[in-house]
């Protein structure tokens, strides 16, 4: 006889067989731990959740607003510092290279100091586009209306803080009163 047959024979002898009218157990039937006369106490029990073994690579939960704020504050402050530094550098560079004046300001200055009415300031390299900014040290074409209501053309010569208007025959348009 084999060892398995011997084991089955011992299990058979230890357990009495049920008769034909007796109820047999099933694998799905669960016997209560207490007799039916004792009622359970307390409210309904929460369903037990299945627990799995912990995964070493579990997902990270979403950060809260406070966690975002704490994490991003140093980076935002660094960005603001870089932006302020860049703006300060730009302002310093612009102040150091301030060699331009708005064209409207130059036109108003020529109108106020000469007996003319400036109509337009043009770049000689691109006469189709009106000039918005006049740079020091450059020449511009200028159209003006003189006292005789004639449209004249000339050159606007610029230096830092100063402008001069010259005609094609090399005469300067003088301020009112002959410059005296």
OpenMM code with the backbone's topology and positions (N, CA, C; nanometers):
from openmm import Vec3, app, unit

residues = "UNK UNK UNK UNK UNK UNK UNK UNK UNK UNK UNK UNK UNK UNK UNK UNK UNK UNK UNK UNK UNK UNK UNK UNK UNK UNK UNK UNK UNK UNK UNK UNK UNK UNK UNK UNK UNK UNK UNK UNK UNK UNK UNK UNK UNK UNK UNK UNK UNK UNK UNK UNK UNK UNK UNK UNK UNK UNK UNK UNK UNK UNK UNK UNK UNK UNK UNK UNK UNK UNK UNK UNK UNK UNK UNK UNK UNK UNK UNK UNK UNK UNK UNK UNK UNK UNK UNK UNK UNK UNK UNK UNK UNK UNK UNK UNK UNK UNK UNK UNK UNK UNK UNK UNK UNK UNK UNK UNK UNK UNK UNK UNK UNK UNK UNK UNK UNK UNK UNK UNK UNK UNK UNK UNK UNK UNK UNK UNK UNK UNK UNK UNK UNK UNK UNK UNK UNK UNK UNK UNK UNK UNK UNK UNK UNK UNK UNK UNK UNK UNK UNK UNK UNK UNK UNK UNK UNK UNK UNK UNK UNK UNK UNK UNK UNK UNK UNK UNK UNK UNK UNK UNK UNK UNK UNK UNK UNK UNK UNK UNK".split()
positions = [
    Vec3(0.0817, -0.1164, 0.0000),
    Vec3(0.0000, 0.0000, 0.0000),
    Vec3(0.0871, 0.1242, 0.0000),
    Vec3(0.0342, 0.2240, -0.0661),
    Vec3(0.1114, 0.3469, -0.0713),
    Vec3(0.0795, 0.4340, 0.0489),
    Vec3(0.1589, 0.5336, 0.0678),
    Vec3(0.1414, 0.6232, 0.1819),
    Vec3(0.0137, 0.7046, 0.1680),
    Vec3(-0.0254, 0.7394, 0.0449),
    Vec3(-0.1473, 0.8180, 0.0233),
    Vec3(-0.2693, 0.7343, 0.0594),
    Vec3(-0.2720, 0.6080, 0.0198),
    Vec3(-0.3866, 0.5212, 0.0526),
    Vec3(-0.3983, 0.5030, 0.2034),
    Vec3(-0.2864, 0.4919, 0.2692),
    Vec3(-0.2874, 0.4766, 0.4146),
    Vec3(-0.3449, 0.6001, 0.4812),
    Vec3(-0.3108, 0.7161, 0.4357),
    Vec3(-0.3636, 0.8419, 0.4894),
    Vec3(-0.5133, 0.8512, 0.4695),
    Vec3(-0.5616, 0.8159, 0.3529),
    Vec3(-0.7063, 0.8204, 0.3260),
    Vec3(-0.7807, 0.7250, 0.4176),
    Vec3(-0.7233, 0.6067, 0.4410),
    Vec3(-0.7897, 0.5082, 0.5269),
    Vec3(-0.8000, 0.5608, 0.6696),
    Vec3(-0.6976, 0.6280, 0.7228),
    Vec3(-0.7020, 0.6824, 0.8589),
    Vec3(-0.8037, 0.7943, 0.8705),
    Vec3(-0.8101, 0.8840, 0.7689),
    Vec3(-0.9084, 0.9929, 0.7718),
    Vec3(-1.0492, 0.9386, 0.7694),
    Vec3(-1.0724, 0.8332, 0.6939),
    Vec3(-1.2043, 0.7694, 0.6864),
    Vec3(-1.2443, 0.7117, 0.8212),
    Vec3(-1.1507, 0.6517, 0.8908),
    Vec3(-1.1814, 0.5876, 1.0184),
    Vec3(-1.2075, 0.6920, 1.1262),
    Vec3(-1.1396, 0.8055, 1.1233),
    Vec3(-1.1573, 0.9089, 1.2255),
    Vec3(-1.2895, 0.9828, 1.2130),
    Vec3(-1.3443, 0.9930, 1.0962),
    Vec3(-1.4640, 1.0737, 1.0734),
    Vec3(-1.5817, 0.9791, 1.0460),
    Vec3(-1.6889, 0.9959, 1.1215),
    Vec3(-1.8053, 0.9101, 1.0930),
    Vec3(-1.8767, 0.9599, 0.9675),
    Vec3(-1.9328, 0.8672, 0.8951),
    Vec3(-2.0052, 0.9017, 0.7730),
    Vec3(-2.1450, 0.9480, 0.8061),
    Vec3(-2.1944, 1.0446, 0.7283),
    Vec3(-2.3296, 1.0953, 0.7495),
    Vec3(-2.4285, 0.9986, 0.6882),
    Vec3(-2.5447, 0.9922, 0.7481),
    Vec3(-2.6502, 0.9059, 0.6956),
    Vec3(-2.7147, 0.9691, 0.5732),
    Vec3(-2.8073, 0.8981, 0.5074),
    Vec3(-2.8671, 0.9499, 0.3858),
    Vec3(-2.9558, 1.0710, 0.4087),
    Vec3(-3.0129, 1.0898, 0.5297),
    Vec3(-3.1012, 1.2042, 0.5550),
    Vec3(-3.0277, 1.3240, 0.6180),
    Vec3(-2.9042, 1.3062, 0.6548),
    Vec3(-2.8313, 1.4142, 0.7201),
    Vec3(-2.7762, 1.5115, 0.6150),
    Vec3(-2.7715, 1.6346, 0.6606),
    Vec3(-2.7215, 1.7407, 0.5737),
    Vec3(-2.5694, 1.7383, 0.5743),
    Vec3(-2.5096, 1.7576, 0.4582),
    Vec3(-2.3635, 1.7572, 0.4502),
    Vec3(-2.3127, 1.9009, 0.4401),
    Vec3(-2.1918, 1.9197, 0.4776),
    Vec3(-2.1316, 2.0532, 0.4714),
    Vec3(-2.0856, 2.0834, 0.3283),
    Vec3(-2.0867, 2.2105, 0.2988),
    Vec3(-2.0302, 2.2549, 0.1709),
    Vec3(-1.9135, 2.3476, 0.2007),
    Vec3(-1.8372, 2.3734, 0.1006),
    Vec3(-1.7229, 2.4606, 0.1223),
    Vec3(-1.7634, 2.6059, 0.1433),
    Vec3(-1.8799, 2.6452, 0.0952),
    Vec3(-1.9235, 2.7850, 0.1041),
    Vec3(-1.9985, 2.8154, 0.2325),
    Vec3(-2.0339, 2.7153, 0.3067),
    Vec3(-2.1100, 2.7383, 0.4289),
    Vec3(-2.0152, 2.7768, 0.5411),
    Vec3(-2.0514, 2.8829, 0.6150),
    Vec3(-1.9698, 2.9297, 0.7256),
    Vec3(-2.0531, 2.9179, 0.8517),
    Vec3(-1.9975, 2.8498, 0.9495),
    Vec3(-2.0703, 2.8317, 1.0751),
    Vec3(-2.0454, 2.9518, 1.1636),
    Vec3(-2.1507, 3.0012, 1.2349),
    Vec3(-2.1307, 3.1153, 1.3243),
    Vec3(-2.0479, 3.0743, 1.4461),
    Vec3(-1.9796, 3.1760, 1.5032),
    Vec3(-1.8964, 3.1503, 1.6207),
    Vec3(-1.9777, 3.1445, 1.7484),
    Vec3(-2.0961, 3.1970, 1.7496),
    Vec3(-2.1788, 3.1989, 1.8701),
    Vec3(-2.3143, 3.1341, 1.8398),
    Vec3(-2.3805, 3.0927, 1.9398),
    Vec3(-2.5126, 3.0303, 1.9178),
    Vec3(-2.6117, 3.1329, 1.8646),
    Vec3(-2.7158, 3.0917, 1.7939),
    Vec3(-2.8117, 3.1846, 1.7332),
    Vec3(-2.8908, 3.2659, 1.8341),
    Vec3(-2.8961, 3.2291, 1.9600),
    Vec3(-2.9730, 3.3051, 2.0565),
    Vec3(-2.9032, 3.4351, 2.0963),
    Vec3(-2.7728, 3.4490, 2.0745),
    Vec3(-2.6975, 3.5686, 2.1118),
    Vec3(-2.6944, 3.6617, 1.9911),
    Vec3(-2.7490, 3.7830, 2.0084),
    Vec3(-2.7536, 3.8799, 1.8990),
    Vec3(-2.6239, 3.9607, 1.8974),
    Vec3(-2.5746, 3.9957, 1.7815),
    Vec3(-2.4525, 4.0767, 1.7760),
    Vec3(-2.4790, 4.2182, 1.8273),
    Vec3(-2.3807, 4.2789, 1.8896),
    Vec3(-2.3944, 4.4135, 1.9437),
    Vec3(-2.3254, 4.5120, 1.8489),
    Vec3(-2.3615, 4.6407, 1.8599),
    Vec3(-2.2980, 4.7447, 1.7781),
    Vec3(-2.3687, 4.7603, 1.6446),
    Vec3(-2.3239, 4.8601, 1.5700),
    Vec3(-2.3841, 4.8892, 1.4398),
    Vec3(-2.3303, 4.7963, 1.3318),
    Vec3(-2.3658, 4.8275, 1.2103),
    Vec3(-2.3180, 4.7434, 1.1012),
    Vec3(-2.1660, 4.7554, 1.0868),
    Vec3(-2.1067, 4.6476, 1.0568),
    Vec3(-1.9619, 4.6454, 1.0430),
    Vec3(-1.9223, 4.6956, 0.9049),
    Vec3(-1.8120, 4.7664, 0.9028),
    Vec3(-1.7602, 4.8137, 0.7743),
    Vec3(-1.7018, 4.6940, 0.6996),
    Vec3(-1.7217, 4.6965, 0.5706),
    Vec3(-1.6698, 4.5866, 0.4898),
    Vec3(-1.5179, 4.5917, 0.4922),
    Vec3(-1.4596, 4.4779, 0.5109),
    Vec3(-1.3148, 4.4732, 0.5138),
    Vec3(-1.2623, 4.4865, 0.3713),
    Vec3(-1.1637, 4.5689, 0.3589),
    Vec3(-1.1023, 4.5841, 0.2273),
    Vec3(-0.9893, 4.4843, 0.2146),
    Vec3(-0.9710, 4.4403, 0.0967),
    Vec3(-0.8625, 4.3463, 0.0743),
    Vec3(-0.7312, 4.4225, 0.0819),
    Vec3(-0.6406, 4.3655, 0.1514),
    Vec3(-0.5097, 4.4280, 0.1611),
    Vec3(-0.4133, 4.3524, 0.0714),
    Vec3(-0.3402, 4.4309, -0.0025),
    Vec3(-0.2398, 4.3708, -0.0893),
    Vec3(-0.1045, 4.3968, -0.0283),
    Vec3(-0.0111, 4.3189, -0.0647),
    Vec3(0.1237, 4.3518, -0.0185),
    Vec3(0.1670, 4.4841, -0.0804),
    Vec3(0.2392, 4.5652, -0.0071),
    Vec3(0.2802, 4.6962, -0.0560),
    Vec3(0.3737, 4.6822, -0.1748),
    Vec3(0.3416, 4.7650, -0.2754),
    Vec3(0.4252, 4.7705, -0.3944),
    Vec3(0.5399, 4.8657, -0.3664),
    Vec3(0.6626, 4.8264, -0.3912),
    Vec3(0.7724, 4.9208, -0.3637),
    Vec3(0.7685, 5.0431, -0.4552),
    Vec3(0.6962, 5.0391, -0.5651),
    Vec3(0.6856, 5.1513, -0.6589),
    Vec3(0.5435, 5.2044, -0.6596),
    Vec3(0.4903, 5.2400, -0.5465),
    Vec3(0.3526, 5.2891, -0.5383),
    Vec3(0.3452, 5.4317, -0.5920),
    Vec3(0.2299, 5.4724, -0.6454),
    Vec3(0.2173, 5.6076, -0.7008),
    Vec3(0.2214, 5.7128, -0.5908),
    Vec3(0.2710, 5.8306, -0.6277),
    Vec3(0.2802, 5.9431, -0.5340),
    Vec3(0.1475, 6.0180, -0.5370),
    Vec3(0.0905, 6.0553, -0.4224),
    Vec3(-0.0353, 6.1301, -0.4234),
    Vec3(-0.0154, 6.2701, -0.4786),
    Vec3(-0.1254, 6.3335, -0.5204),
    Vec3(-0.1191, 6.4699, -0.5731),
    Vec3(-0.0811, 6.5666, -0.4612),
    Vec3(0.0065, 6.6628, -0.4916),
    Vec3(0.0437, 6.7596, -0.3881),
    Vec3(-0.0718, 6.8543, -0.3564),
    Vec3(-0.0760, 6.8996, -0.2330),
    Vec3(-0.1777, 6.9965, -0.1926),
    Vec3(-0.1309, 7.1360, -0.2324),
    Vec3(-0.2191, 7.2352, -0.2197),
    Vec3(-0.1824, 7.3730, -0.2539),
    Vec3(-0.0707, 7.4253, -0.1652),
    Vec3(-0.0734, 7.3890, -0.0393),
    Vec3(0.0315, 7.4319, 0.0527),
    Vec3(0.1656, 7.3720, 0.0125),
    Vec3(0.1642, 7.2447, -0.0250),
    Vec3(0.2886, 7.1814, -0.0686),
    Vec3(0.3407, 7.2456, -0.1966),
    Vec3(0.2500, 7.2788, -0.2901),
    Vec3(0.2910, 7.3483, -0.4131),
    Vec3(0.3533, 7.4827, -0.3789),
    Vec3(0.2873, 7.5580, -0.2898),
    Vec3(0.3359, 7.6915, -0.2541),
    Vec3(0.4741, 7.6830, -0.1910),
    Vec3(0.4913, 7.5893, -0.0978),
    Vec3(0.6213, 7.5755, -0.0318),
    Vec3(0.7300, 7.5353, -0.1307),
    Vec3(0.6951, 7.4508, -0.2266),
    Vec3(0.7954, 7.4040, -0.3218),
    Vec3(0.8289, 7.5109, -0.4262),
    Vec3(0.7298, 7.5881, -0.4694),
    Vec3(0.7503, 7.6823, -0.5788),
    Vec3(0.7955, 7.8217, -0.5347),
    Vec3(0.7786, 7.8564, -0.4086),
    Vec3(0.8148, 7.9902, -0.3618),
    Vec3(0.9606, 8.0257, -0.3912),
    Vec3(1.0580, 7.9401, -0.3612),
    Vec3(1.1969, 7.9786, -0.3931),
    Vec3(1.2193, 8.0000, -0.5426),
    Vec3(1.1586, 7.9165, -0.6255),
    Vec3(1.1774, 7.9313, -0.7701),
    Vec3(1.1123, 8.0591, -0.8219),
    Vec3(0.9953, 8.0929, -0.7699),
    Vec3(0.9275, 8.2157, -0.8122),
    Vec3(1.0083, 8.3380, -0.7691),
    Vec3(1.0625, 8.3343, -0.6478),
    Vec3(1.1450, 8.4458, -0.6013),
    Vec3(1.2719, 8.4595, -0.6854),
    Vec3(1.3316, 8.3492, -0.7250),
    Vec3(1.4485, 8.3549, -0.8120),
    Vec3(1.4125, 8.4156, -0.9470),
    Vec3(1.2981, 8.3750, -1.0023),
    Vec3(1.2534, 8.4284, -1.1307),
    Vec3(1.2291, 8.5790, -1.1205),
    Vec3(1.1644, 8.6232, -1.0133),
    Vec3(1.1409, 8.7660, -0.9948),
    Vec3(1.2723, 8.8422, -0.9809),
    Vec3(1.3683, 8.7850, -0.9097),
    Vec3(1.4982, 8.8489, -0.8968),
    Vec3(1.5687, 8.8617, -1.0308),
    Vec3(1.5623, 8.7581, -1.1127),
    Vec3(1.6254, 8.7637, -1.2450),
    Vec3(1.5553, 8.8675, -1.3322),
    Vec3(1.4216, 8.8725, -1.3259),
    Vec3(1.3483, 8.9713, -1.4045),
    Vec3(1.3816, 9.1137, -1.3605),
    Vec3(1.3873, 9.1376, -1.2299),
    Vec3(1.4223, 9.2715, -1.1807),
    Vec3(1.5648, 9.3089, -1.2220),
    Vec3(1.6556, 9.2136, -1.2174),
    Vec3(1.7930, 9.2399, -1.2597),
    Vec3(1.7991, 9.2718, -1.4089),
    Vec3(1.7222, 9.1968, -1.4872),
    Vec3(1.7202, 9.2223, -1.6316),
    Vec3(1.6604, 9.3591, -1.6619),
    Vec3(1.5534, 9.3962, -1.5911),
    Vec3(1.4941, 9.5280, -1.6121),
    Vec3(1.5895, 9.6396, -1.5705),
    Vec3(1.6604, 9.6195, -1.4599),
    Vec3(1.7579, 9.7200, -1.4171),
    Vec3(1.8715, 9.7321, -1.5186),
    Vec3(1.9163, 9.6205, -1.5726),
    Vec3(2.0224, 9.6238, -1.6731),
    Vec3(1.9734, 9.6920, -1.8006),
    Vec3(1.8502, 9.6635, -1.8407),
    Vec3(1.7936, 9.7278, -1.9592),
    Vec3(1.7804, 9.8788, -1.9387),
    Vec3(1.7331, 9.9187, -1.8217),
    Vec3(1.7200, 10.0625, -1.7934),
    Vec3(1.8575, 10.1304, -1.7911),
    Vec3(1.9562, 10.0646, -1.7336),
    Vec3(2.0905, 10.1212, -1.7328),
    Vec3(2.1499, 10.1317, -1.8718),
    Vec3(2.1306, 10.0274, -1.9500),
    Vec3(2.1805, 10.0310, -2.0880),
    Vec3(2.1116, 10.1413, -2.1675),
    Vec3(1.9795, 10.1524, -2.1503),
    Vec3(1.9045, 10.2541, -2.2250),
    Vec3(1.9480, 10.3940, -2.1827),
    Vec3(1.9716, 10.4135, -2.0526),
    Vec3(2.0162, 10.5447, -2.0054),
    Vec3(2.1562, 10.5765, -2.0575),
    Vec3(2.2412, 10.4755, -2.0680),
    Vec3(2.3776, 10.4989, -2.1154),
    Vec3(2.3826, 10.5248, -2.2657),
    Vec3(2.2859, 10.4753, -2.3389),
    Vec3(2.2864, 10.4904, -2.4856),
    Vec3(2.1698, 10.5759, -2.5326),
    Vec3(2.1307, 10.6738, -2.4540),
    Vec3(2.0148, 10.7575, -2.4883),
    Vec3(2.0557, 10.8547, -2.5972),
    Vec3(2.0423, 10.8117, -2.7212),
    Vec3(2.0819, 10.8974, -2.8321),
    Vec3(1.9655, 10.9226, -2.9275),
    Vec3(1.8456, 10.9096, -2.8796),
    Vec3(1.7317, 10.9302, -2.9679),
    Vec3(1.6282, 11.0190, -2.9011),
    Vec3(1.5472, 11.0772, -2.9851),
    Vec3(1.4387, 11.1644, -2.9404),
    Vec3(1.3183, 11.1314, -3.0272),
    Vec3(1.1978, 11.1348, -2.9729),
    Vec3(1.0812, 11.1123, -3.0576),
    Vec3(1.0741, 11.2178, -3.1689),
    Vec3(1.0367, 11.1756, -3.2881),
    Vec3(1.0313, 11.2665, -3.4028),
    Vec3(0.9321, 11.3802, -3.3785),
    Vec3(0.8225, 11.3535, -3.3105),
    Vec3(0.7247, 11.4599, -3.2826),
    Vec3(0.7861, 11.5706, -3.1969),
    Vec3(0.8731, 11.5339, -3.1033),
    Vec3(0.9392, 11.6330, -3.0189),
    Vec3(1.0334, 11.7201, -3.1020),
    Vec3(1.1077, 11.6575, -3.1928),
    Vec3(1.1987, 11.7323, -3.2800),
    Vec3(1.1188, 11.8263, -3.3697),
    Vec3(1.0090, 11.7785, -3.4266),
    Vec3(0.9251, 11.8616, -3.5142),
    Vec3(0.8694, 11.9809, -3.4367),
    Vec3(0.8254, 11.9578, -3.3144),
    Vec3(0.7727, 12.0659, -3.2317),
    Vec3(0.8817, 12.1672, -3.1980),
    Vec3(1.0046, 12.1172, -3.1713),
    Vec3(1.1166, 12.2067, -3.1424),
    Vec3(1.1549, 12.2913, -3.2628),
    Vec3(1.1545, 12.2346, -3.3830),
    Vec3(1.1858, 12.3108, -3.5033),
    Vec3(1.0766, 12.4139, -3.5293),
    Vec3(0.9505, 12.3749, -3.5108),
    Vec3(0.8391, 12.4693, -3.5291),
    Vec3(0.8509, 12.5877, -3.4341),
    Vec3(0.8931, 12.5632, -3.3112),
    Vec3(0.8983, 12.6685, -3.2105),
    Vec3(1.0148, 12.7638, -3.2311),
    Vec3(1.1245, 12.7206, -3.2939),
    Vec3(1.2435, 12.8047, -3.3051),
    Vec3(1.2652, 12.8607, -3.4444),
    Vec3(1.1884, 12.8200, -3.5424),
    Vec3(1.2073, 12.8669, -3.6803),
    Vec3(1.0732, 12.9113, -3.7386),
    Vec3(1.0768, 12.9981, -3.8390),
    Vec3(0.9504, 13.0456, -3.8972),
    Vec3(0.8944, 12.9453, -3.9992),
    Vec3(0.8868, 12.8205, -3.9592),
    Vec3(0.8380, 12.7157, -4.0505),
    Vec3(0.7406, 12.6263, -3.9765),
    Vec3(0.6709, 12.5459, -4.0522),
    Vec3(0.5813, 12.4437, -3.9961),
    Vec3(0.6262, 12.3105, -4.0538),
    Vec3(0.6848, 12.2225, -3.9715),
    Vec3(0.7372, 12.0933, -4.0177),
    Vec3(0.6207, 12.0008, -4.0494),
    Vec3(0.6223, 11.9451, -4.1701),
    Vec3(0.5168, 11.8535, -4.2127),
    Vec3(0.5545, 11.7076, -4.1886),
    Vec3(0.6801, 11.6751, -4.2202),
    Vec3(0.7184, 11.5343, -4.2098),
    Vec3(0.8696, 11.5211, -4.2000),
    Vec3(0.9148, 11.4200, -4.1242),
    Vec3(1.0555, 11.3830, -4.1164),
    Vec3(1.0671, 11.2439, -4.1772),
    Vec3(1.1587, 11.2294, -4.2752),
    Vec3(1.1735, 11.1017, -4.3460),
    Vec3(1.3157, 11.0512, -4.3352),
    Vec3(1.3305, 10.9210, -4.3390),
    Vec3(1.4628, 10.8582, -4.3454),
    Vec3(1.5049, 10.8565, -4.4922),
    Vec3(1.6191, 10.9114, -4.5279),
    Vec3(1.6590, 10.9150, -4.6691),
    Vec3(1.6771, 10.7759, -4.7296),
    Vec3(1.7079, 10.6752, -4.6464),
    Vec3(1.7237, 10.5393, -4.6976),
    Vec3(1.5903, 10.4724, -4.7253),
    Vec3(1.4842, 10.5141, -4.6572),
    Vec3(1.3514, 10.4547, -4.6747),
    Vec3(1.2470, 10.5654, -4.6675),
    Vec3(1.2280, 10.6411, -4.7776),
    Vec3(1.1370, 10.7560, -4.7727),
    Vec3(0.9897, 10.7190, -4.7614),
    Vec3(0.9551, 10.5914, -4.7786),
    Vec3(0.8146, 10.5507, -4.7676),
    Vec3(0.7681, 10.5424, -4.6219),
    Vec3(0.8595, 10.5186, -4.5317),
    Vec3(0.8236, 10.4995, -4.3913),
    Vec3(0.8522, 10.6267, -4.3124),
    Vec3(0.7515, 10.6807, -4.2431),
    Vec3(0.7773, 10.8000, -4.1621),
    Vec3(0.8652, 10.7652, -4.0416),
    Vec3(0.9461, 10.8615, -4.0003),
    Vec3(1.0380, 10.8419, -3.8887),
    Vec3(0.9626, 10.8671, -3.7592),
    Vec3(0.9792, 10.7775, -3.6639),
    Vec3(0.9176, 10.7954, -3.5327),
    Vec3(1.0202, 10.8362, -3.4282),
    Vec3(1.1462, 10.7952, -3.4516),
    Vec3(1.2535, 10.8227, -3.3569),
    Vec3(1.3700, 10.8834, -3.4335),
    Vec3(1.4205, 10.9959, -3.3856),
    Vec3(1.5339, 11.0641, -3.4478),
    Vec3(1.6567, 11.0346, -3.3630),
    Vec3(1.7596, 10.9734, -3.4243),
    Vec3(1.8842, 10.9396, -3.3549),
    Vec3(1.9865, 11.0516, -3.3729),
    Vec3(2.0643, 11.0752, -3.2705),
    Vec3(2.1687, 11.1774, -3.2774),
    Vec3(2.2779, 11.1309, -3.3734),
    Vec3(2.3315, 11.2262, -3.4509),
    Vec3(2.4397, 11.1956, -3.5426),
    Vec3(2.3943, 11.1463, -3.6791),
    Vec3(2.2661, 11.1441, -3.7063),
    Vec3(2.2162, 11.0994, -3.8367),
    Vec3(2.1507, 11.2148, -3.9105),
    Vec3(2.1331, 11.1962, -4.0396),
    Vec3(2.0660, 11.2961, -4.1235),
    Vec3(1.9296, 11.2430, -4.1638),
    Vec3(1.8342, 11.3344, -4.1675),
    Vec3(1.6978, 11.2995, -4.2068),
    Vec3(1.6496, 11.4015, -4.3094),
    Vec3(1.5638, 11.3547, -4.3986),
    Vec3(1.4973, 11.4473, -4.4909),
    Vec3(1.3808, 11.5096, -4.4156),
    Vec3(1.3571, 11.6374, -4.4414),
    Vec3(1.2497, 11.7081, -4.3709),
    Vec3(1.1694, 11.7896, -4.4722),
    Vec3(1.0391, 11.7895, -4.4557),
    Vec3(0.9499, 11.8726, -4.5368),
    Vec3(0.8886, 11.9741, -4.4425),
    Vec3(0.8861, 12.1000, -4.4854),
    Vec3(0.8232, 12.2022, -4.4017),
    Vec3(0.7485, 12.3020, -4.4880),
    Vec3(0.6622, 12.3719, -4.4250),
    Vec3(0.5820, 12.4763, -4.4880),
    Vec3(0.6381, 12.6096, -4.4392),
    Vec3(0.6857, 12.6926, -4.5327),
    Vec3(0.7479, 12.8182, -4.4898),
    Vec3(0.6434, 12.9293, -4.4803),
    Vec3(0.6908, 13.0512, -4.4554),
    Vec3(0.6019, 13.1659, -4.4362),
    Vec3(0.5253, 13.2012, -4.5634),
    Vec3(0.5778, 13.1662, -4.6821),
    Vec3(0.5111, 13.1935, -4.8093),
    Vec3(0.4130, 13.0831, -4.8477),
    Vec3(0.3862, 12.9873, -4.7576),
    Vec3(0.2971, 12.8726, -4.7806),
    Vec3(0.3494, 12.7821, -4.8915),
    Vec3(0.4803, 12.7725, -4.9025),
    Vec3(0.5444, 12.6841, -4.9993),
    Vec3(0.6018, 12.5640, -4.9237),
    Vec3(0.5878, 12.4454, -4.9807),
    Vec3(0.6459, 12.3256, -4.9201),
    Vec3(0.7914, 12.3189, -4.9634),
    Vec3(0.8795, 12.3140, -4.8668),
    Vec3(1.0230, 12.3085, -4.8919),
    Vec3(1.0778, 12.1758, -4.8395),
    Vec3(1.1926, 12.1378, -4.8924),
    Vec3(1.2612, 12.0180, -4.8451),
    Vec3(1.4003, 12.0559, -4.8021),
    Vec3(1.4536, 11.9750, -4.7113),
    Vec3(1.5885, 11.9998, -4.6636),
    Vec3(1.6380, 11.8815, -4.5846),
    Vec3(1.7474, 11.9027, -4.5154),
    Vec3(1.8072, 11.7994, -4.4325),
    Vec3(1.8004, 11.8411, -4.2866),
    Vec3(1.7657, 11.7467, -4.2044),
    Vec3(1.7644, 11.7673, -4.0602),
    Vec3(1.8920, 11.7042, -4.0073),
    Vec3(1.9812, 11.7855, -3.9574),
    Vec3(2.1085, 11.7383, -3.9031),
    Vec3(2.0958, 11.7336, -3.7513),
    Vec3(2.1378, 11.6247, -3.6921),
    Vec3(2.1172, 11.6079, -3.5483),
    Vec3(2.2499, 11.5853, -3.4769),
    Vec3(2.2571, 11.6396, -3.3560),
    Vec3(2.3636, 11.6137, -3.2602),
    Vec3(2.2949, 11.5938, -3.1258),
    Vec3(2.3616, 11.5362, -3.0290),
    Vec3(2.2938, 11.5161, -2.9005),
    Vec3(2.2401, 11.6474, -2.8441),
    Vec3(2.1083, 11.6577, -2.8361),
    Vec3(2.0424, 11.7765, -2.7804),
    Vec3(2.0246, 11.8911, -2.8767),
    Vec3(2.0781, 11.8837, -2.9994),
    Vec3(2.0695, 11.9937, -3.0952),
    Vec3(2.0252, 11.9417, -3.2316),
    Vec3(1.9504, 12.0266, -3.3036),
    Vec3(1.9123, 11.9952, -3.4414),
    Vec3(1.9380, 12.1182, -3.5273),
    Vec3(1.9634, 12.0943, -3.6548),
    Vec3(1.9845, 12.2025, -3.7490),
    Vec3(1.9156, 12.1633, -3.8777),
    Vec3(1.8541, 12.2608, -3.9446),
    Vec3(1.7846, 12.2358, -4.0700),
    Vec3(1.8609, 12.3088, -4.1796),
    Vec3(1.8982, 12.2367, -4.2849),
    Vec3(1.9709, 12.2954, -4.3977),
    Vec3(1.8951, 12.2655, -4.5254),
    Vec3(1.8993, 12.3625, -4.6209),
    Vec3(1.8331, 12.3430, -4.7502),
    Vec3(1.9340, 12.2877, -4.8502),
    Vec3(1.8865, 12.2608, -4.9688),
    Vec3(1.9731, 12.2019, -5.0715),
    Vec3(2.0809, 12.2987, -5.1196),
    Vec3(2.0604, 12.4281, -5.1035),
    Vec3(2.1631, 12.5238, -5.1436),
    Vec3(2.2554, 12.5615, -5.0268),
    Vec3(2.2581, 12.4739, -4.9242),
    Vec3(2.3476, 12.4853, -4.8085),
    Vec3(2.3200, 12.6060, -4.7222),
    Vec3(2.2006, 12.6558, -4.7218),
    Vec3(2.1665, 12.7648, -4.6299),
    Vec3(2.0874, 12.7078, -4.5145),
    Vec3(2.1176, 12.7551, -4.3990),
    Vec3(2.0469, 12.7074, -4.2798),
    Vec3(1.9213, 12.7875, -4.2614),
    Vec3(1.8178, 12.7230, -4.2166),
    Vec3(1.6947, 12.7925, -4.1816),
    Vec3(1.7149, 12.8496, -4.0433),
    Vec3(1.7195, 12.9813, -4.0351),
    Vec3(1.7524, 13.0473, -3.9094),
    Vec3(1.6299, 13.0660, -3.8218),
    Vec3(1.6525, 13.0808, -3.6936),
    Vec3(1.5400, 13.1115, -3.6062),
    Vec3(1.4853, 13.2498, -3.6392),
    Vec3(1.3669, 13.2784, -3.5885),
    Vec3(1.3056, 13.4093, -3.6124),
    Vec3(1.3940, 13.5193, -3.5561),
    Vec3(1.4023, 13.6266, -3.6294),
    Vec3(1.4841, 13.7396, -3.5851),
    Vec3(1.6254, 13.7290, -3.6391),
    Vec3(1.6534, 13.6362, -3.7282),
    Vec3(1.7852, 13.6266, -3.7905),
    Vec3(1.8919, 13.5689, -3.7012),
    Vec3(1.8532, 13.5034, -3.5909),
    Vec3(1.9505, 13.4392, -3.5018),
    Vec3(2.0101, 13.5343, -3.4023),
    Vec3(1.9662, 13.6602, -3.3971),
    Vec3(2.0242, 13.7553, -3.3024),
    Vec3(1.9578, 13.7485, -3.1703),
] * unit.nanometer
topology = app.Topology()
chain = topology.addChain("A")
for resn in residues:
    res = topology.addResidue(resn, chain)
    for name in ("N", "CA", "C"):
        topology.addAtom(name, app.Element.getBySymbol(name[0]), res)
